[in-house]
Amino acid sequence: MNIYKIKMGKAVCAADLGDGSERGEYVDQDYILHKLGRPLRSISLMYCYYPLDEQWPARISEAVSGENITFQWDYPYDDYFPYTGGIGGDTSGEPFRSMRDVRRHGQDVTLTITIDPHVSDEHLAAIGDDLRTFGRVFLRINHEATGNWFSFNKRATYQEVADFYCRAARIIKKHAPNVLNIICIGGIEHPETGRMEKEDEFTQAVIDADIWSVDKYLSLHWGWPYDVADDGGNSFNRLSVRDTYNLTKLSFERFKYLNGGNAKPMIMSELNADGDVTGPYEQAGMIRLFCDILEEDNADWFSGFTFYQFRDRGRLGLETEDPNNKNIGIEQPVMQTYKKIIHSSRFLPSLTQHGETELPITLRWGNSEDAEGIGIQVHFDGDPCFCELYFEDDSNLIMELNGRWFYKAPETKFVDLMPAFFEEHLSGSTDMLLRIFAPPATGENDISTEDGLYNYYYTLRKLPEIRIRTVPVLPSAD
């Protein structure tokens, strides 16, 4: 059996996904992988850290009566899930359980965390220490910082919020060099001014950040869940897709100008069209149109976007949460639209072959855009009716065959590869590669090794047994 070295690299445009927020529960990565058929570049998780408040560490919507709450952000602090790390914290809780789940499945973590701008340097250092074992982490501190809805904006001036961002980014990165800091602000919202929102206050933050970001909703019902978006209402809006794209591009150019003409990666950390405003069909159409514009414009300045989010209690998800059972999702038309987008060439990671190798081989996992695995040449006489893998080891693997990805947990001994052929049938005899990578089995790196902040290694000593049949099993003539 021929074995080849395989390198995983960047997509032209990264595809990320939000999973859990004030509007929905976290959905495990096994389920998402089955629905979408591939890992994402990164999964965005949303948490808050207000350790100086008397209600902390309770989730604020559970700690405070809702009698006087008429808007999602009327609580004393932001109604995200509490970040349980930090000083005196516990990394066995959230978001660390979810972060481990994300990384075991071959994805990076984007951690969005709103933080009280009055916390001490020691609090920020402790957050950095929490994140050291999680490889490449995209960290979005106090996002949408030029807005007025989050608690941190009600506790400090815009200049104080901007200064806090720079302080937090610097201290956390000192303790966790593996972290890439994202600044998420309004960017250019009024092109006639030629300036970004709160430009004087946030210029230094733009310079200090590793990645630039804006959140853009092509339509949004911000009054949810306290009213209904209907004719004559004033708690929702709808924007032009092309105008939104142009504003994002203008924001990138302005960030670049403020950074002395030097470009940094530009992303959308939240992108969607709200089905509360558009209905389910136009929601899907607007997302499709945005990605078509990226392709038409060959937007090489645009590094990626995060679809917000997988499952939502409103209509901002690939699934809506079943009101009878929060563990059940109801697929929306945008699910198949997004699935087609992320399986198109612009959004797929590169997979390149680099010569033959043999076992045992040490596989390296840097991140979802930098990994070294193997490819096994597999022959098919025709479209299979059985295609199975049997394992004897405790490896933690992600595998790709015929464009479909699969996960094998350490305790798993059998993986059924037939879903790789349910949508992409074989028309005849062919050879193809089964590609295998080994992300960290626990979701964390061993930082005691020389480059453990950035890399995880696993030595693969034995290949799985492969069973392929192109006709059903027939009983014995006896």
C-alpha positions as CSV (number, residue, x, y, z in Angstrom):
1,M,0.0,0.0,0.0
2,N,1.5,3.3,-1.1
3,I,1.7,6.0,1.7
4,Y,2.4,9.7,0.9
5,K,3.2,12.7,2.9
6,I,0.4,15.3,2.9
7,K,0.6,18.9,3.9
8,M,-2.5,20.9,4.9
9,G,-2.3,24.7,4.2
10,K,-4.5,27.7,4.0
11,A,-7.6,28.3,2.0
12,V,-7.8,31.3,-0.2
13,C,-10.6,32.5,2.2
14,A,-11.1,30.8,5.6
15,A,-14.5,29.5,6.6
16,D,-15.3,29.7,10.3
17,L,-18.4,29.1,12.4
18,G,-19.9,30.5,15.6
19,D,-21.1,27.9,18.1
20,G,-23.0,29.1,21.1
21,S,-23.7,32.6,22.4
22,E,-26.4,34.6,24.3
23,R,-28.8,33.2,21.7
24,G,-28.0,29.5,21.6
25,E,-26.4,26.6,23.3
26,Y,-23.1,25.0,22.3
27,V,-23.4,22.1,19.8
28,D,-20.8,19.4,19.9
29,Q,-18.4,19.1,17.0
30,D,-19.3,15.5,16.1
31,Y,-22.8,16.7,15.2
32,I,-21.5,19.7,13.3
33,L,-19.0,17.6,11.3
34,H,-21.8,15.2,10.3
35,K,-24.0,18.0,9.1
36,L,-21.3,20.0,7.2
37,G,-19.0,17.2,6.0
38,R,-15.7,19.0,6.9
39,P,-14.0,20.7,9.8
40,L,-13.9,24.5,9.8
41,R,-10.8,26.6,10.1
42,S,-12.0,27.9,13.5
43,I,-15.0,27.7,15.8
44,S,-16.0,30.9,17.5
45,L,-17.0,30.6,21.2
46,M,-18.5,33.6,23.2
47,Y,-17.9,34.2,26.9
48,C,-17.7,37.0,29.4
49,Y,-15.4,37.8,32.3
50,Y,-16.7,40.3,35.0
51,P,-15.0,38.9,38.1
52,L,-15.4,42.1,40.1
53,D,-19.2,42.0,40.0
54,E,-21.2,40.6,42.9
55,Q,-23.2,38.2,40.7
56,W,-20.1,36.7,39.2
57,P,-19.6,33.9,38.1
58,A,-23.3,33.3,37.5
59,R,-24.7,33.7,34.1
60,I,-26.3,37.1,34.5
61,S,-29.7,36.3,32.9
62,E,-30.1,33.5,35.5
63,A,-28.9,35.7,38.4
64,V,-31.0,38.7,37.8
65,S,-34.8,38.9,37.5
66,G,-35.9,39.8,34.0
67,E,-38.8,42.1,35.1
68,N,-37.0,45.3,33.9
69,I,-35.2,43.8,31.0
70,T,-36.5,45.0,27.6
71,F,-33.3,44.6,25.6
72,Q,-30.8,41.8,25.3
73,W,-28.0,43.9,26.8
74,D,-29.9,45.5,29.7
75,Y,-28.3,43.1,32.3
76,P,-25.6,44.3,34.7
77,Y,-23.1,42.5,32.5
78,D,-23.2,40.7,29.1
79,D,-25.3,37.6,29.0
80,Y,-22.7,35.3,27.5
81,F,-21.6,32.1,29.3
82,P,-19.2,32.9,32.1
83,Y,-15.5,32.4,31.5
84,T,-14.6,30.2,34.4
85,G,-10.8,30.6,34.2
86,G,-8.7,33.6,35.3
87,I,-7.6,34.2,38.9
88,G,-8.8,31.4,41.1
89,G,-10.6,29.9,38.1
90,D,-11.2,26.3,37.0
91,T,-10.1,25.2,33.5
92,S,-12.1,22.0,33.8
93,G,-15.2,24.1,33.1
94,E,-16.2,26.4,30.3
95,P,-15.0,27.5,27.8
96,F,-12.2,24.9,28.1
97,R,-14.4,21.8,27.7
98,S,-15.7,23.3,24.4
99,M,-12.2,24.4,23.3
100,R,-10.9,20.9,23.8
101,D,-13.8,19.5,21.7
102,V,-13.1,22.0,19.0
103,R,-9.3,21.2,18.8
104,R,-9.8,17.4,19.0
105,H,-11.8,17.7,15.8
106,G,-9.0,19.5,13.9
107,Q,-10.2,23.1,14.3
108,D,-8.8,26.2,15.9
109,V,-10.6,28.2,18.6
110,T,-11.7,31.8,18.2
111,L,-12.4,32.9,21.7
112,T,-14.6,36.0,21.9
113,I,-14.6,37.3,25.5
114,T,-16.0,40.5,26.9
115,I,-14.0,41.7,29.9
116,D,-14.6,44.3,32.5
117,P,-12.1,47.0,31.5
118,H,-11.3,47.6,35.2
119,V,-9.7,44.2,35.9
120,S,-6.1,44.2,36.9
121,D,-3.0,43.1,35.0
122,E,-3.0,39.9,37.1
123,H,-6.4,38.9,35.8
124,L,-5.2,39.3,32.2
125,A,-2.0,37.4,32.9
126,A,-4.1,34.5,34.3
127,I,-6.2,34.4,31.1
128,G,-3.0,34.2,29.1
129,D,-1.8,31.3,31.3
130,D,-5.2,29.6,30.7
131,L,-4.7,29.7,26.9
132,R,-1.1,28.5,26.6
133,T,-2.0,24.8,25.9
134,F,-4.5,25.4,23.1
135,G,-2.2,26.0,20.2
136,R,-3.1,28.8,17.9
137,V,-6.0,30.7,19.5
138,F,-7.7,33.6,17.8
139,L,-8.7,36.0,20.7
140,R,-11.3,38.7,20.2
141,I,-11.4,40.9,23.2
142,N,-14.4,43.3,23.7
143,H,-15.7,43.0,20.2
144,E,-17.9,45.6,18.5
145,A,-16.1,48.1,20.7
146,T,-17.3,51.2,18.9
147,G,-20.9,50.3,19.8
148,N,-22.8,51.2,22.9
149,W,-24.6,48.0,23.9
150,F,-22.0,45.9,25.7
151,S,-21.4,46.4,29.4
152,F,-17.7,47.4,29.0
153,N,-18.8,50.4,26.9
154,K,-21.2,51.5,29.7
155,R,-18.4,51.2,32.3
156,A,-15.7,53.1,30.4
157,T,-15.2,55.8,27.7
158,Y,-14.2,54.7,24.2
159,Q,-10.7,55.8,24.8
160,E,-10.6,53.7,28.0
161,V,-12.0,50.8,26.1
162,A,-9.4,51.2,23.4
163,D,-6.5,51.5,25.9
164,F,-7.8,48.5,27.7
165,Y,-7.7,46.5,24.5
166,C,-4.1,47.4,24.0
167,R,-3.2,46.5,27.6
168,A,-5.1,43.2,27.5
169,A,-3.7,42.1,24.2
170,R,-0.1,42.9,25.2
171,I,-0.3,41.1,28.6
172,I,-2.2,38.0,27.3
173,K,0.2,37.6,24.4
174,K,3.2,37.9,26.8
175,H,1.9,34.9,28.7
176,A,0.5,33.1,25.7
177,P,2.5,33.9,22.5
178,N,0.3,31.3,20.7
179,V,-2.6,33.8,20.8
180,L,-3.5,36.0,17.8
181,N,-5.4,39.1,18.9
182,I,-8.3,40.3,16.9
183,I,-9.6,43.9,17.0
184,C,-13.3,44.1,16.2
185,I,-14.7,47.6,15.7
186,G,-17.1,49.4,13.4
187,G,-14.6,50.3,10.7
188,I,-15.9,52.7,8.0
189,E,-19.7,53.0,8.3
190,H,-20.1,56.4,6.7
191,P,-17.9,56.5,3.6
192,E,-18.3,60.2,3.0
193,T,-16.2,60.9,6.1
194,G,-13.3,58.7,5.0
195,R,-12.7,57.8,8.6
196,M,-13.5,54.8,10.7
197,E,-15.8,54.9,13.7
198,K,-14.0,56.4,16.8
199,E,-10.8,56.6,14.8
200,D,-8.9,58.8,17.1
201,E,-9.5,56.5,20.1
202,F,-8.9,53.2,18.3
203,T,-5.9,53.9,16.0
204,Q,-3.4,52.4,18.4
205,A,-5.6,49.3,18.8
206,V,-5.6,48.8,15.0
207,I,-1.8,49.0,15.0
208,D,-1.4,46.6,18.0
209,A,-3.8,44.0,16.8
210,D,-2.7,40.9,14.8
211,I,-5.9,40.7,12.9
212,W,-8.5,43.3,11.8
213,S,-12.2,42.6,11.9
214,V,-15.7,44.0,11.5
215,D,-19.0,42.4,12.3
216,K,-21.6,42.8,9.5
217,Y,-25.2,41.6,9.4
218,L,-26.8,42.0,6.1
219,S,-30.1,42.1,8.0
220,L,-30.6,42.1,11.8
221,H,-33.4,42.1,14.3
222,W,-31.6,43.5,17.3
223,G,-34.9,43.7,19.2
224,W,-35.1,39.9,19.5
225,P,-36.5,38.3,21.7
226,Y,-38.5,41.2,23.1
227,D,-40.4,42.1,20.0
228,V,-41.3,40.9,16.5
229,A,-39.8,42.3,13.4
230,D,-42.8,43.5,11.4
231,D,-43.9,46.3,9.1
232,G,-43.4,49.7,10.8
233,G,-41.0,48.5,13.4
234,N,-37.8,50.1,14.4
235,S,-35.8,47.3,16.0
236,F,-34.4,45.8,12.8
237,N,-32.8,46.7,9.5
238,R,-31.7,45.3,6.1
239,L,-28.7,46.4,4.1
240,S,-27.5,46.0,0.5
241,V,-25.1,43.0,0.2
242,R,-22.8,44.9,-2.2
243,D,-22.8,48.0,-0.1
244,T,-21.8,45.9,2.9
245,Y,-19.0,44.3,1.0
246,N,-17.8,47.7,-0.2
247,L,-17.8,49.1,3.4
248,T,-15.8,46.1,4.6
249,K,-13.2,46.7,1.8
250,L,-13.1,50.4,2.7
251,S,-12.5,49.5,6.3
252,F,-9.6,47.3,5.4
253,E,-8.0,50.1,3.4
254,R,-8.5,52.5,6.2
255,F,-7.0,50.1,8.8
256,K,-4.1,49.6,6.4
257,Y,-3.6,53.4,6.1
258,L,-3.6,53.8,9.9
259,N,-1.0,51.0,10.1
260,G,1.4,52.9,8.0
261,G,0.4,51.2,4.7
262,N,1.1,47.7,6.0
263,A,-1.7,45.2,5.6
264,K,-2.8,42.6,8.2
265,P,-5.3,39.8,7.8
266,M,-8.9,41.2,7.5
267,I,-11.9,39.1,8.5
268,M,-15.5,39.3,9.4
269,S,-15.9,37.8,12.9
270,E,-19.7,37.7,12.5
271,L,-21.6,37.6,9.2
272,N,-25.2,36.6,8.6
273,A,-28.6,37.8,7.3
274,D,-31.3,37.6,10.0
275,G,-34.2,35.3,8.9
276,D,-36.4,37.3,11.3
277,V,-36.2,40.1,8.7
278,T,-35.7,38.3,5.4
279,G,-37.3,35.0,5.9
280,P,-35.4,31.7,5.4
281,Y,-35.0,31.8,1.6
282,E,-33.6,35.4,1.2
283,Q,-31.3,34.8,4.2
284,A,-29.7,32.0,2.2
285,G,-29.6,34.1,-0.9
286,M,-27.9,37.0,0.7
287,I,-25.1,34.8,2.1
288,R,-24.7,33.2,-1.3
289,L,-24.5,36.6,-3.0
290,F,-21.9,37.9,-0.5
291,C,-19.6,34.9,-1.3
292,D,-20.2,35.3,-5.0
293,I,-19.0,38.9,-4.8
294,L,-15.8,37.7,-3.0
295,E,-15.2,35.4,-6.0
296,E,-16.1,38.0,-8.7
297,D,-13.8,40.6,-7.1
298,N,-11.1,38.1,-6.4
299,A,-10.9,39.6,-2.9
300,D,-7.4,38.6,-2.0
301,W,-7.4,41.3,0.8
302,F,-10.2,39.3,2.6
303,S,-8.9,36.5,4.8
304,G,-12.1,34.8,6.1
305,F,-15.5,35.1,7.7
306,T,-17.4,33.5,10.6
307,F,-21.0,32.5,10.0
308,Y,-22.9,33.5,13.1
309,Q,-24.0,30.9,14.2
310,F,-24.7,27.1,14.0
311,R,-27.8,26.8,16.1
312,D,-29.8,29.8,17.2
313,R,-33.0,30.4,19.3
314,G,-34.0,33.0,16.8
315,R,-33.3,32.9,13.1
316,L,-29.6,33.6,13.0
317,G,-28.5,30.0,12.7
318,L,-27.9,27.2,10.2
319,E,-30.4,25.5,12.5
320,T,-33.1,27.1,14.7
321,E,-33.4,25.6,18.2
322,D,-36.6,23.5,18.6
323,P,-38.7,25.4,21.2
324,N,-39.8,22.1,22.6
325,N,-36.3,20.7,23.1
326,K,-33.1,22.8,23.2
327,N,-31.0,19.8,22.2
328,I,-32.8,19.5,18.8
329,G,-32.0,21.8,15.8
330,I,-34.3,22.5,12.8
331,E,-32.2,22.8,9.7
332,Q,-32.8,26.0,7.7
333,P,-32.2,26.5,3.9
334,V,-29.0,28.5,4.7
335,M,-27.5,25.2,6.0
336,Q,-27.2,23.7,2.5
337,T,-26.1,27.1,1.1
338,Y,-23.3,27.4,3.6
339,K,-22.3,23.8,3.1
340,K,-21.9,24.4,-0.6
341,I,-19.9,27.5,0.0
342,I,-17.4,25.8,2.4
343,H,-16.9,22.9,0.0
344,S,-16.1,25.2,-2.9
345,S,-12.5,25.7,-3.9
346,R,-12.1,29.2,-2.5
347,F,-12.9,28.1,1.0
348,L,-11.2,24.7,1.2
349,P,-7.8,24.2,2.8
350,S,-5.0,23.2,0.5
351,L,-3.9,19.5,0.6
352,T,-0.6,18.9,-1.2
353,Q,1.3,15.7,-1.7
354,H,5.0,15.6,-0.9
355,G,6.5,12.2,-1.9
356,E,6.3,8.7,-0.4
357,T,6.9,7.7,3.2
358,E,6.5,4.6,5.4
359,L,5.5,3.7,8.9
360,P,6.1,4.5,11.7
361,I,5.7,8.2,10.9
362,T,5.4,11.2,13.2
363,L,2.5,13.4,12.3
364,R,2.6,17.1,13.2
365,W,-0.4,19.2,14.0
366,G,0.3,22.9,14.1
367,N,-3.1,24.3,13.4
368,S,-6.0,23.9,10.9
369,E,-3.9,25.7,8.3
370,D,-0.5,24.0,9.0
371,A,-0.5,20.3,9.5
372,E,1.5,17.3,8.2
373,G,-0.4,14.0,7.7
374,I,-0.4,11.0,5.3
375,G,-2.3,9.9,2.3
376,I,-3.1,6.2,1.6
377,Q,-3.8,5.2,-1.9
378,V,-7.1,3.2,-2.0
379,H,-8.5,1.4,-5.1
380,F,-12.2,1.1,-5.8
381,D,-13.6,-1.2,-8.5
382,G,-16.7,0.9,-8.6
383,D,-19.1,2.8,-6.3
384,P,-18.9,1.0,-2.9
385,C,-21.7,-0.3,-0.8
386,F,-19.3,-0.9,2.1
387,C,-16.2,1.1,2.9
388,E,-15.0,0.7,6.5
389,L,-12.0,1.3,8.7
390,Y,-11.0,-0.9,11.7
391,F,-8.4,0.4,14.2
392,E,-6.4,-1.3,16.9
393,D,-4.8,1.9,18.4
394,D,-5.9,4.8,20.5
395,S,-5.2,7.5,17.8
396,N,-7.2,10.7,17.6
397,L,-7.6,11.3,13.8
398,I,-9.4,13.4,11.2
399,M,-9.7,11.8,7.8
400,E,-10.7,12.9,4.4
401,L,-12.0,10.7,1.5
402,N,-13.8,11.8,-1.7
403,G,-14.2,15.3,-0.2
404,R,-15.9,14.1,3.0
405,W,-14.2,14.4,6.4
406,F,-14.5,11.9,9.3
407,Y,-13.4,11.9,13.0
408,K,-12.0,9.0,15.0
409,A,-11.8,9.5,18.8
410,P,-9.1,7.6,20.7
411,E,-11.5,5.0,22.0
412,T,-13.1,4.4,18.6
413,K,-12.3,1.2,16.7
414,F,-14.6,1.5,13.7
415,V,-15.3,4.3,11.2
416,D,-17.9,3.9,8.4
417,L,-16.7,5.9,5.4
418,M,-19.8,5.3,3.3
419,P,-21.2,8.9,3.8
420,A,-18.3,9.9,1.5
421,F,-20.2,8.4,-1.4
422,F,-23.8,9.3,-0.6
423,E,-23.6,12.6,-2.4
424,E,-20.5,12.0,-4.6
425,H,-21.0,8.6,-6.3
426,L,-18.2,6.9,-8.2
427,S,-18.9,6.2,-11.9
428,G,-16.4,3.5,-12.3
429,S,-13.0,2.1,-11.2
430,T,-10.7,4.6,-9.6
431,D,-7.9,5.2,-7.1
432,M,-8.1,8.0,-4.5
433,L,-6.3,9.1,-1.4
434,L,-7.5,8.6,2.1
435,R,-5.9,11.5,4.0
436,I,-5.2,11.2,7.7
437,F,-4.2,13.9,10.2
438,A,-3.7,13.7,14.0
439,P,-4.9,16.7,16.0
440,P,-4.3,16.7,19.8
441,A,-6.2,13.8,21.4
442,T,-7.0,15.8,24.6
443,G,-7.5,19.0,22.7
444,E,-4.4,20.5,24.3
445,N,-0.7,20.6,23.4
446,D,2.1,19.4,25.6
447,I,3.8,22.7,26.3
448,S,6.7,20.9,28.1
449,T,8.1,20.1,24.7
450,E,10.4,22.5,22.8
451,D,7.7,23.8,20.4
452,G,4.6,22.7,22.3
453,L,3.1,26.1,22.3
454,Y,2.6,25.7,18.5
455,N,2.8,22.0,17.6
456,Y,1.4,18.6,18.7
457,Y,3.0,15.3,17.5
458,Y,1.6,11.8,17.2
459,T,3.5,8.8,15.9
460,L,1.4,6.6,13.7
461,R,2.7,3.0,13.8
462,K,-0.1,1.0,12.1
463,L,-2.7,1.7,9.4
464,P,-6.3,0.8,9.9
465,E,-7.7,-2.3,8.2
466,I,-9.7,-1.2,5.2
467,R,-12.8,-3.2,4.0
468,I,-14.3,-2.2,0.6
469,R,-17.1,-4.1,-1.2
470,T,-18.9,-2.9,-4.3
471,V,-21.7,-5.5,-4.1
472,P,-24.0,-6.4,-1.1
473,V,-23.0,-9.4,1.0
474,L,-24.6,-12.6,-0.2
475,P,-25.6,-15.5,2.2
476,S,-23.9,-18.8,1.9
477,A,-25.4,-21.3,-0.6
478,D,-25.8,-23.7,2.3
